């Protein structure tokens, strides 16, 4: 017979997995920033790839728990939306790291570190938001965090554009420009993804407050 505890679910377990996934996204972004801040060192995917694989395992365990429990602390589809958004962070980070590793010789003189720092800060706010959601904290708290991550997203749009502007000056090698532009775009998309996830978590908390 299925126990009452199993049918009701374990809020700490669900939220603990989400928080761990958010932490791993931040770990991946931090490792990417370290990589992009050392243009004189050949990049390595190991740290980023390990964080992405660990996050995939955590989200897999989370989804298995959703199947096993009849009642969840907040609505099932809301939990799934947050989980999917969290896993999207290390995936985006790994994509950026892969592009950089493949093209390092062509773009090692280009400074991507400002964009990667902003991505790292965005993932840090995601960790704080996930913690607030786990505590079912106040709406004002999570709205303040959402505003912070939205500001990072807005600032990144301008900063990344300025960072890439010199790539379009006359005489720049076309292939180098294309590759570097893609890396800047992936960084921007990763930051934007964090901003969208912040909005998702704010809506989930509002719905369940």
Secondary structure, DSSP 8 states (H G I E B T S, - for coil): ---HHHHH--HHHHHHHHHHHHHHHHHHHHHHHHHHT-TTS---SHHHHHHHHHHHHHHHHHHHHHHH-SS-SS-HHHHHHHHHHHHHHHHHHHHHHHHHHHHHHHHTTS--HHHHHHHHHHHHHHHHHHHHHHTT--HHHHHHHHHHHHHHHHHHHHHHHHHHHGGGSTT--HHHHHHHHHHHHHHHHHHHHHHHHHHHHHHHHHHH-
